[in-house]
Amino acid sequence: MKLTHTLTAASHSAPLRDVLSNVSATAGTLGTKLRAGFAAGVTQMQISRMQSVLNGMTDEQLASAGIARDDIPQHARALVTEEYDGL
């Protein structure tokens, strides 16, 4: 009787390689999402802090900076997220 179902190293290494490749890709995607979430959280904290600082200014100080009190949220976001190219 001849055995036809013999195991070889090649028959087992391919599925393991595929599984490890999928795990690696998933870990990379998860790491990217975590970094993006952390960066968004930091940006939101900076915007909130900028709003707090602007809200602490007097109406005269805001007027001299050209900011209306109602526009503080938009100005805070712009000050934090827009790139400053100097004067």
N, CA, C and O atoms as a GROMACS GRO file, in nm:
protein
  348
    1MET      N    1   0.083  -0.117   0.000
    1MET     CA    2   0.000   0.000   0.000
    1MET      C    3   0.089   0.124   0.000
    1MET      O    4   0.185   0.133   0.076
    2LYS      N    5   0.057   0.216  -0.083
    2LYS     CA    6   0.138   0.336  -0.101
    2LYS      C    7   0.074   0.453  -0.026
    2LYS      O    8  -0.046   0.475  -0.038
    3LEU      N    9   0.155   0.528   0.051
    3LEU     CA   10   0.105   0.645   0.123
    3LEU      C   11   0.108   0.766   0.031
    3LEU      O   12   0.211   0.799  -0.028
    4THR      N   13  -0.006   0.831   0.020
    4THR     CA   14  -0.012   0.946  -0.071
    4THR      C   15  -0.026   1.079   0.004
    4THR      O   16  -0.014   1.186  -0.057
    5HIS      N   17  -0.050   1.072   0.132
    5HIS     CA   18  -0.070   1.195   0.209
    5HIS      C   19   0.047   1.219   0.303
    5HIS      O   20   0.032   1.209   0.425
    6THR      N   21   0.160   1.247   0.250
    6THR     CA   22   0.276   1.275   0.334
    6THR      C   23   0.286   1.425   0.359
    6THR      O   24   0.246   1.505   0.274
    7LEU      N   25   0.337   1.461   0.472
    7LEU     CA   26   0.352   1.602   0.508
    7LEU      C   27   0.490   1.650   0.472
    7LEU      O   28   0.590   1.581   0.493
    8THR      N   29   0.495   1.766   0.418
    8THR     CA   30   0.624   1.827   0.388
    8THR      C   31   0.631   1.962   0.457
    8THR      O   32   0.528   2.018   0.495
    9ALA      N   33   0.749   2.015   0.472
    9ALA     CA   34   0.767   2.146   0.535
    9ALA      C   35   0.700   2.255   0.453
    9ALA      O   36   0.645   2.350   0.509
   10ALA      N   37   0.702   2.244   0.324
   10ALA     CA   38   0.644   2.346   0.237
   10ALA      C   39   0.492   2.352   0.254
   10ALA      O   40   0.433   2.460   0.244
   11SER      N   41   0.429   2.238   0.279
   11SER     CA   42   0.283   2.239   0.291
   11SER      C   43   0.236   2.308   0.419
   11SER      O   44   0.122   2.352   0.425
   12HIS      N   45   0.321   2.317   0.520
   12HIS     CA   46   0.283   2.383   0.645
   12HIS      C   47   0.334   2.526   0.654
   12HIS      O   48   0.273   2.607   0.725
   13SER      N   49   0.439   2.559   0.589
   13SER     CA   50   0.496   2.693   0.604
   13SER      C   51   0.416   2.800   0.531
   13SER      O   52   0.412   2.915   0.577
   14ALA      N   53   0.352   2.766   0.421
   14ALA     CA   54   0.275   2.866   0.345
   14ALA      C   55   0.157   2.920   0.426
   14ALA      O   56   0.142   3.042   0.434
   15PRO      N   57   0.073   2.835   0.486
   15PRO     CA   58  -0.038   2.890   0.566
   15PRO      C   59   0.011   2.971   0.686
   15PRO      O   60  -0.048   3.074   0.718
   16LEU      N   61   0.116   2.926   0.750
   16LEU     CA   62   0.170   3.001   0.863
   16LEU      C   63   0.222   3.136   0.818
   16LEU      O   64   0.202   3.237   0.886
   17ARG      N   65   0.290   3.139   0.706
   17ARG     CA   66   0.340   3.264   0.650
   17ARG      C   67   0.223   3.359   0.620
   17ARG      O   68   0.232   3.479   0.647
   18ASP      N   69   0.115   3.306   0.564
   18ASP     CA   70  -0.002   3.388   0.533
   18ASP      C   71  -0.065   3.444   0.660
   18ASP      O   72  -0.104   3.561   0.664
   19VAL      N   73  -0.076   3.362   0.763
   19VAL     CA   74  -0.133   3.408   0.890
   19VAL      C   75  -0.046   3.518   0.950
   19VAL      O   76  -0.097   3.621   0.994
   20LEU      N   77   0.084   3.497   0.952
   20LEU     CA   78   0.175   3.597   1.008
   20LEU      C   79   0.171   3.726   0.927
   20LEU      O   80   0.182   3.835   0.983
   21SER      N   81   0.157   3.714   0.798
   21SER     CA   82   0.147   3.832   0.712
   21SER      C   83   0.020   3.911   0.744
   21SER      O   84   0.023   4.033   0.752
   22ASN      N   85  -0.091   3.840   0.763
   22ASN     CA   86  -0.217   3.906   0.798
   22ASN      C   87  -0.209   3.973   0.935
   22ASN      O   88  -0.260   4.084   0.952
   23VAL      N   89  -0.148   3.907   1.031
   23VAL     CA   90  -0.132   3.965   1.165
   23VAL      C   91  -0.045   4.090   1.158
   23VAL      O   92  -0.076   4.191   1.221
   24SER      N   93   0.060   4.084   1.082
   24SER     CA   94   0.149   4.199   1.067
   24SER      C   95   0.077   4.317   1.002
   24SER      O   96   0.093   4.431   1.046
   25ALA      N   97  -0.001   4.290   0.899
   25ALA     CA   98  -0.075   4.397   0.832
   25ALA      C   99  -0.179   4.458   0.925
   25ALA      O  100  -0.196   4.580   0.927
   26THR      N  101  -0.248   4.375   1.002
   26THR     CA  102  -0.348   4.424   1.097
   26THR      C  103  -0.282   4.508   1.205
   26THR      O  104  -0.336   4.612   1.242
   27ALA      N  105  -0.168   4.465   1.256
   27ALA     CA  106  -0.098   4.542   1.358
   27ALA      C  107  -0.053   4.676   1.303
   27ALA      O  108  -0.060   4.777   1.373
   28GLY      N  109  -0.008   4.679   1.180
   28GLY     CA  110   0.033   4.805   1.118
   28GLY      C  111  -0.084   4.900   1.102
   28GLY      O  112  -0.070   5.019   1.128
   29THR      N  113  -0.199   4.848   1.061
   29THR     CA  114  -0.318   4.930   1.046
   29THR      C  115  -0.365   4.983   1.180
   29THR      O  116  -0.402   5.100   1.191
   30LEU      N  117  -0.363   4.899   1.281
   30LEU     CA  118  -0.404   4.940   1.415
   30LEU      C  119  -0.310   5.048   1.468
   30LEU      O  120  -0.356   5.146   1.528
   31GLY      N  121  -0.180   5.032   1.447
   31GLY     CA  122  -0.084   5.133   1.490
   31GLY      C  123  -0.106   5.266   1.421
   31GLY      O  124  -0.096   5.371   1.484
   32THR      N  125  -0.137   5.262   1.294
   32THR     CA  126  -0.165   5.385   1.219
   32THR      C  127  -0.289   5.454   1.274
   32THR      O  128  -0.290   5.576   1.290
   33LYS      N  129  -0.393   5.377   1.302
   33LYS     CA  130  -0.517   5.435   1.357
   33LYS      C  131  -0.493   5.493   1.496
   33LYS      O  132  -0.548   5.599   1.528
   34LEU      N  133  -0.414   5.426   1.578
   34LEU     CA  134  -0.385   5.478   1.712
   34LEU      C  135  -0.307   5.609   1.705
   34LEU      O  136  -0.337   5.703   1.778
   35ARG      N  137  -0.209   5.615   1.616
   35ARG     CA  138  -0.131   5.739   1.601
   35ARG      C  139  -0.219   5.853   1.552
   35ARG      O  140  -0.208   5.966   1.602
   36ALA      N  141  -0.306   5.825   1.456
   36ALA     CA  142  -0.396   5.928   1.403
   36ALA      C  143  -0.493   5.975   1.510
   36ALA      O  144  -0.520   6.095   1.522
   37GLY      N  145  -0.546   5.882   1.589
   37GLY     CA  146  -0.637   5.919   1.698
   37GLY      C  147  -0.568   6.001   1.804
   37GLY      O  148  -0.626   6.097   1.855
   38PHE      N  149  -0.445   5.965   1.838
   38PHE     CA  150  -0.369   6.040   1.937
   38PHE      C  151  -0.340   6.180   1.886
   38PHE      O  152  -0.352   6.277   1.961
   39ALA      N  153  -0.301   6.192   1.760
   39ALA     CA  154  -0.272   6.324   1.702
   39ALA      C  155  -0.398   6.411   1.700
   39ALA      O  156  -0.390   6.530   1.728
   40ALA      N  157  -0.512   6.352   1.666
   40ALA     CA  158  -0.637   6.428   1.666
   40ALA      C  159  -0.673   6.474   1.807
   40ALA      O  160  -0.722   6.585   1.825
   41GLY      N  161  -0.649   6.389   1.905
   41GLY     CA  162  -0.675   6.426   2.044
   41GLY      C  163  -0.587   6.540   2.091
   41GLY      O  164  -0.634   6.631   2.160
   42VAL      N  165  -0.460   6.536   2.054
   42VAL     CA  166  -0.368   6.644   2.091
   42VAL      C  167  -0.410   6.774   2.025
   42VAL      O  168  -0.408   6.879   2.088
   43THR      N  169  -0.447   6.768   1.899
   43THR     CA  170  -0.492   6.888   1.828
   43THR      C  171  -0.616   6.946   1.894
   43THR      O  172  -0.626   7.068   1.912
   44GLN      N  173  -0.710   6.861   1.932
   44GLN     CA  174  -0.832   6.909   1.997
   44GLN      C  175  -0.800   6.974   2.132
   44GLN      O  176  -0.862   7.074   2.168
   45MET      N  177  -0.705   6.918   2.206
   45MET     CA  178  -0.663   6.978   2.333
   45MET      C  179  -0.602   7.116   2.310
   45MET      O  180  -0.628   7.210   2.386
   46GLN      N  181  -0.521   7.130   2.205
   46GLN     CA  182  -0.461   7.259   2.173
   46GLN      C  183  -0.567   7.362   2.135
   46GLN      O  184  -0.558   7.478   2.175
   47ILE      N  185  -0.666   7.320   2.058
   47ILE     CA  186  -0.774   7.411   2.020
   47ILE      C  187  -0.851   7.455   2.143
   47ILE      O  188  -0.883   7.573   2.157
   48SER      N  189  -0.882   7.362   2.231
   48SER     CA  190  -0.954   7.396   2.354
   48SER      C  191  -0.874   7.494   2.440
   48SER      O  192  -0.930   7.587   2.497
   49ARG      N  193  -0.746   7.471   2.449
   49ARG     CA  194  -0.660   7.562   2.528
   49ARG      C  195  -0.656   7.700   2.463
   49ARG      O  196  -0.660   7.801   2.533
   50MET      N  197  -0.649   7.706   2.332
   50MET     CA  198  -0.648   7.835   2.263
   50MET      C  199  -0.780   7.908   2.285
   50MET      O  200  -0.780   8.030   2.305
   51GLN      N  201  -0.891   7.837   2.282
   51GLN     CA  202  -1.020   7.898   2.310
   51GLN      C  203  -1.024   7.955   2.451
   51GLN      O  204  -1.075   8.064   2.474
   52SER      N  205  -0.969   7.881   2.544
   52SER     CA  206  -0.965   7.927   2.683
   52SER      C  207  -0.885   8.055   2.696
   52SER      O  208  -0.927   8.148   2.765
   53VAL      N  209  -0.772   8.061   2.630
   53VAL     CA  210  -0.687   8.181   2.635
   53VAL      C  211  -0.761   8.300   2.572
   53VAL      O  212  -0.762   8.409   2.628
   54LEU      N  213  -0.821   8.278   2.456
   54LEU     CA  214  -0.893   8.388   2.389
   54LEU      C  215  -1.014   8.433   2.471
   54LEU      O  216  -1.043   8.552   2.478
   55ASN      N  217  -1.084   8.338   2.532
   55ASN     CA  218  -1.198   8.375   2.616
   55ASN      C  219  -1.155   8.455   2.739
   55ASN      O  220  -1.234   8.532   2.793
   56GLY      N  221  -1.032   8.436   2.782
   56GLY     CA  222  -0.980   8.509   2.898
   56GLY      C  223  -0.939   8.652   2.866
   56GLY      O  224  -0.913   8.731   2.956
   57MET      N  225  -0.933   8.685   2.739
   57MET     CA  226  -0.895   8.820   2.698
   57MET      C  227  -1.013   8.915   2.714
   57MET      O  228  -1.129   8.874   2.705
   58THR      N  229  -0.983   9.041   2.736
   58THR     CA  230  -1.089   9.142   2.744
   58THR      C  231  -1.140   9.173   2.604
   58THR      O  232  -1.076   9.138   2.504
   59ASP      N  233  -1.256   9.238   2.598
   59ASP     CA  234  -1.313   9.276   2.469
   59ASP      C  235  -1.220   9.372   2.394
   59ASP      O  236  -1.210   9.368   2.272
   60GLU      N  237  -1.152   9.458   2.469
   60GLU     CA  238  -1.058   9.552   2.406
   60GLU      C  239  -0.939   9.478   2.345
   60GLU      O  240  -0.895   9.510   2.235
   61GLN      N  241  -0.888   9.378   2.417
   61GLN     CA  242  -0.776   9.300   2.364
   61GLN      C  243  -0.817   9.223   2.239
   61GLN      O  244  -0.743   9.218   2.141
   62LEU      N  245  -0.935   9.164   2.244
   62LEU     CA  246  -0.984   9.092   2.127
   62LEU      C  247  -1.004   9.186   2.009
   62LEU      O  248  -0.969   9.154   1.896
   63ALA      N  249  -1.060   9.304   2.037
   63ALA     CA  250  -1.082   9.401   1.929
   63ALA      C  251  -0.951   9.445   1.867
   63ALA      O  252  -0.943   9.462   1.745
   64SER      N  253  -0.849   9.464   1.948
   64SER     CA  254  -0.719   9.505   1.893
   64SER      C  255  -0.656   9.394   1.809
   64SER      O  256  -0.574   9.421   1.721
   65ALA      N  257  -0.694   9.270   1.836
   65ALA     CA  258  -0.645   9.158   1.756
   65ALA      C  259  -0.736   9.131   1.637
   65ALA      O  260  -0.706   9.046   1.553
   66GLY      N  261  -0.848   9.203   1.629
   66GLY     CA  262  -0.940   9.184   1.517
   66GLY      C  263  -1.028   9.062   1.531
   66GLY      O  264  -1.069   9.003   1.431
   67ILE      N  265  -1.057   9.023   1.655
   67ILE     CA  266  -1.137   8.903   1.679
   67ILE      C  267  -1.264   8.943   1.754
   67ILE      O  268  -1.257   9.012   1.856
   68ALA      N  269  -1.378   8.899   1.705
   68ALA     CA  270  -1.504   8.918   1.776
   68ALA      C  271  -1.520   8.799   1.871
   68ALA      O  272  -1.480   8.687   1.840
   69ARG      N  273  -1.580   8.823   1.986
   69ARG     CA  274  -1.596   8.717   2.086
   69ARG      C  275  -1.673   8.597   2.028
   69ARG      O  276  -1.643   8.483   2.062
   70ASP      N  277  -1.769   8.623   1.943
   70ASP     CA  278  -1.846   8.514   1.882
   70ASP      C  279  -1.762   8.429   1.786
   70ASP      O  280  -1.798   8.315   1.757
   71ASP      N  281  -1.652   8.484   1.738
   71ASP     CA  282  -1.568   8.414   1.641
   71ASP      C  283  -1.452   8.338   1.705
   71ASP      O  284  -1.366   8.284   1.635
   72ILE      N  285  -1.448   8.334   1.838
   72ILE     CA  286  -1.335   8.269   1.907
   72ILE      C  287  -1.317   8.123   1.866
   72ILE      O  288  -1.204   8.084   1.839
   73PRO      N  289  -1.422   8.040   1.859
   73PRO     CA  290  -1.398   7.900   1.819
   73PRO      C  291  -1.332   7.886   1.681
   73PRO      O  292  -1.242   7.803   1.663
   74GLN      N  293  -1.377   7.966   1.584
   74GLN     CA  294  -1.318   7.959   1.451
   74GLN      C  295  -1.173   8.008   1.451
   74GLN      O  296  -1.087   7.950   1.385
   75HIS      N  297  -1.147   8.116   1.525
   75HIS     CA  298  -1.010   8.168   1.531
   75HIS      C  299  -0.917   8.070   1.604
   75HIS      O  300  -0.803   8.051   1.562
   76ALA      N  301  -0.966   8.009   1.710
   76ALA     CA  302  -0.884   7.912   1.784
   76ALA      C  303  -0.846   7.796   1.693
   76ALA      O  304  -0.730   7.756   1.690
   77ARG      N  305  -0.942   7.744   1.619
   77ARG     CA  306  -0.914   7.632   1.527
   77ARG      C  307  -0.813   7.675   1.421
   77ARG      O  308  -0.720   7.600   1.389
   78ALA      N  309  -0.832   7.794   1.365
   78ALA     CA  310  -0.741   7.842   1.261
   78ALA      C  311  -0.600   7.863   1.317
   78ALA      O  312  -0.502   7.829   1.251
   79LEU      N  313  -0.590   7.918   1.436
   79LEU     CA  314  -0.458   7.943   1.494
   79LEU      C  315  -0.382   7.813   1.520
   79LEU      O  316  -0.259   7.809   1.509
   80VAL      N  317  -0.454   7.708   1.554
   80VAL     CA  318  -0.388   7.581   1.585
   80VAL      C  319  -0.362   7.499   1.459
   80VAL      O  320  -0.255   7.438   1.446
   81THR      N  321  -0.456   7.496   1.367
   81THR     CA  322  -0.444   7.401   1.256
   81THR      C  323  -0.382   7.459   1.129
   81THR      O  324  -0.328   7.383   1.048
   82GLU      N  325  -0.388   7.589   1.109
   82GLU     CA  326  -0.333   7.645   0.987
   82GLU      C  327  -0.184   7.673   1.004
   82GLU      O  328  -0.138   7.714   1.110
   83GLU      N  329  -0.112   7.649   0.898
   83GLU     CA  330   0.034   7.668   0.900
   83GLU      C  331   0.066   7.817   0.897
   83GLU      O  332   0.012   7.892   0.815
   84TYR      N  333   0.153   7.859   0.988
   84TYR     CA  334   0.194   7.998   0.997
   84TYR      C  335   0.319   8.017   0.913
   84TYR      O  336   0.418   7.947   0.932
   85ASP      N  337   0.316   8.111   0.819
   85ASP     CA  338   0.430   8.130   0.730
   85ASP      C  339   0.513   8.254   0.765
   85ASP      O  340   0.597   8.297   0.686
   86GLY      N  341   0.488   8.311   0.881
   86GLY     CA  342   0.568   8.426   0.925
   86GLY      C  343   0.502   8.556   0.885
   86GLY      O  344   0.395   8.558   0.824
   87LEU      N  345   0.567   8.663   0.920
   87LEU     CA  346   0.512   8.796   0.892
   87LEU      C  347   0.559   8.848   0.758
   87LEU      O  348   0.522   8.959   0.718
   0.00000   0.00000   0.00000
